[in-house]
Amino acid sequence: MRVAYDTTELPAVAGESVDVIEDDPESGWSWCRNSDGREGRIPHRVLTGA
């Protein structure tokens, strides 16, 4: 491995707002935080812009 990688996926529901902490365009996932403070990865295909 070249860098550490956490595979935790953050469950989300349609309409929920999350903060994108770190975007990884190469993988197609973003590290996000929800309103409860939980963090994990969410695929770009399910995220929308504000």
Backbone as JSON Lines, residues from 0, in Angstrom:
{"i":0,"aa":"M","n":[0.84,-1.18,0.0],"ca":[0.0,0.0,0.0],"c":[0.88,1.24,0.0]}
{"i":1,"aa":"R","n":[0.41,2.24,-0.69],"ca":[1.13,3.52,-0.72],"c":[0.64,4.45,0.38]}
{"i":2,"aa":"V","n":[-0.67,4.41,0.69],"ca":[-1.24,5.27,1.73],"c":[-2.27,4.47,2.53]}
{"i":3,"aa":"A","n":[-2.53,4.93,3.74],"ca":[-3.56,4.29,4.57],"c":[-4.93,4.54,3.94]}
{"i":4,"aa":"Y","n":[-5.84,3.59,4.1],"ca":[-7.15,3.7,3.49],"c":[-8.18,3.08,4.4]}
{"i":5,"aa":"D","n":[-9.18,3.86,4.8],"ca":[-10.25,3.39,5.67],"c":[-11.46,3.08,4.79]}
{"i":6,"aa":"T","n":[-11.97,1.86,4.85],"ca":[-13.07,1.44,3.98],"c":[-14.45,1.6,4.61]}
{"i":7,"aa":"T","n":[-14.55,2.33,5.7],"ca":[-15.83,2.52,6.36],"c":[-16.79,3.25,5.44]}
{"i":8,"aa":"E","n":[-17.94,2.63,5.15],"ca":[-18.95,3.27,4.33],"c":[-19.98,3.92,5.25]}
{"i":9,"aa":"L","n":[-20.39,5.13,4.92],"ca":[-21.37,5.87,5.72],"c":[-22.75,5.66,5.12]}
{"i":10,"aa":"P","n":[-23.65,4.98,5.84],"ca":[-25.01,4.83,5.33],"c":[-25.69,6.2,5.25]}
{"i":11,"aa":"A","n":[-26.46,6.41,4.2],"ca":[-27.16,7.69,4.03],"c":[-28.52,7.44,3.41]}
{"i":12,"aa":"V","n":[-29.43,8.37,3.64],"ca":[-30.76,8.29,3.05],"c":[-30.97,9.48,2.12]}
{"i":13,"aa":"A","n":[-31.84,9.32,1.14],"ca":[-32.13,10.39,0.19],"c":[-32.58,11.63,0.94]}
{"i":14,"aa":"G","n":[-32.03,12.78,0.57],"ca":[-32.4,14.05,1.18],"c":[-31.54,14.44,2.37]}
{"i":15,"aa":"E","n":[-30.74,13.52,2.89],"ca":[-29.87,13.8,4.03],"c":[-28.71,14.7,3.58]}
{"i":16,"aa":"S","n":[-28.33,15.64,4.43],"ca":[-27.18,16.5,4.15],"c":[-25.95,15.96,4.86]}
{"i":17,"aa":"V","n":[-24.83,15.95,4.15],"ca":[-23.56,15.54,4.73],"c":[-22.49,16.55,4.35]}
{"i":18,"aa":"D","n":[-21.46,16.64,5.16],"ca":[-20.3,17.48,4.85],"c":[-19.25,16.6,4.21]}
{"i":19,"aa":"V","n":[-18.73,17.05,3.07],"ca":[-17.64,16.33,2.42],"c":[-16.34,16.8,3.06]}
{"i":20,"aa":"I","n":[-15.65,15.89,3.72],"ca":[-14.4,16.2,4.42],"c":[-13.22,16.08,3.46]}
{"i":21,"aa":"E","n":[-13.24,15.01,2.65],"ca":[-12.15,14.78,1.7],"c":[-12.71,14.09,0.47]}
{"i":22,"aa":"D","n":[-12.41,14.65,-0.7],"ca":[-12.87,14.07,-1.95],"c":[-11.74,13.28,-2.58]}
{"i":23,"aa":"D","n":[-12.06,12.12,-3.14],"ca":[-11.07,11.29,-3.82],"c":[-11.59,10.95,-5.22]}
{"i":24,"aa":"P","n":[-11.35,11.86,-6.19],"ca":[-11.87,11.65,-7.54],"c":[-11.39,10.35,-8.18]}
{"i":25,"aa":"E","n":[-10.18,9.93,-7.88],"ca":[-9.63,8.72,-8.48],"c":[-10.43,7.48,-8.09]}
{"i":26,"aa":"S","n":[-10.87,7.42,-6.83],"ca":[-11.62,6.25,-6.37],"c":[-13.12,6.38,-6.63]}
{"i":27,"aa":"G","n":[-13.61,7.62,-6.79],"ca":[-15.04,7.83,-6.98],"c":[-15.81,7.88,-5.67]}
{"i":28,"aa":"W","n":[-15.09,8.1,-4.56],"ca":[-15.72,8.17,-3.24],"c":[-15.28,9.44,-2.52]}
{"i":29,"aa":"S","n":[-16.1,9.89,-1.55],"ca":[-15.76,11.02,-0.7],"c":[-15.88,10.6,0.76]}
{"i":30,"aa":"W","n":[-14.98,11.14,1.6],"ca":[-15.07,10.92,3.04],"c":[-16.01,12.01,3.57]}
{"i":31,"aa":"C","n":[-17.09,11.61,4.24],"ca":[-18.14,12.55,4.64],"c":[-18.48,12.42,6.12]}
{"i":32,"aa":"R","n":[-19.15,13.46,6.64],"ca":[-19.64,13.46,8.03],"c":[-21.12,13.82,7.99]}
{"i":33,"aa":"N","n":[-21.94,13.03,8.7],"ca":[-23.37,13.34,8.76],"c":[-23.7,14.22,9.96]}
{"i":34,"aa":"S","n":[-24.96,14.56,10.13],"ca":[-25.36,15.48,11.21],"c":[-25.18,14.88,12.6]}
{"i":35,"aa":"D","n":[-25.07,13.55,12.71],"ca":[-24.82,12.88,13.99],"c":[-23.33,12.83,14.34]}
{"i":36,"aa":"G","n":[-22.49,13.3,13.4],"ca":[-21.05,13.28,13.62],"c":[-20.36,12.0,13.16]}
{"i":37,"aa":"R","n":[-21.14,11.05,12.6],"ca":[-20.55,9.81,12.07],"c":[-19.83,10.12,10.77]}
{"i":38,"aa":"E","n":[-18.73,9.42,10.51],"ca":[-17.95,9.63,9.3],"c":[-17.76,8.33,8.55]}
{"i":39,"aa":"G","n":[-17.62,8.46,7.24],"ca":[-17.35,7.31,6.4],"c":[-17.38,7.72,4.94]}
{"i":40,"aa":"R","n":[-17.17,6.75,4.07],"ca":[-17.12,7.0,2.63],"c":[-18.5,6.88,2.0]}
{"i":41,"aa":"I","n":[-18.76,7.76,1.03],"ca":[-19.99,7.73,0.24],"c":[-19.57,7.84,-1.22]}
{"i":42,"aa":"P","n":[-20.14,7.0,-2.1],"ca":[-19.76,7.06,-3.51],"c":[-20.28,8.34,-4.18]}
{"i":43,"aa":"H","n":[-19.48,8.87,-5.09],"ca":[-19.86,10.1,-5.8],"c":[-21.22,9.95,-6.49]}
{"i":44,"aa":"R","n":[-21.54,8.77,-6.98],"ca":[-22.77,8.59,-7.76],"c":[-24.03,8.89,-6.98]}
{"i":45,"aa":"V","n":[-23.96,8.93,-5.63],"ca":[-25.14,9.22,-4.84],"c":[-25.13,10.62,-4.21]}
{"i":46,"aa":"L","n":[-24.05,11.36,-4.42],"ca":[-23.95,12.72,-3.9],"c":[-24.44,13.73,-4.93]}
{"i":47,"aa":"T","n":[-25.06,14.8,-4.46],"ca":[-25.46,15.89,-5.33],"c":[-24.9,17.19,-4.79]}
{"i":48,"aa":"G","n":[-24.74,18.19,-5.63],"ca":[-24.25,19.5,-5.2],"c":[-25.34,20.3,-4.54]}
{"i":49,"aa":"A","n":[-24.92,21.35,-3.84],"ca":[-25.89,22.21,-3.14],"c":[-26.55,23.17,-4.1]}
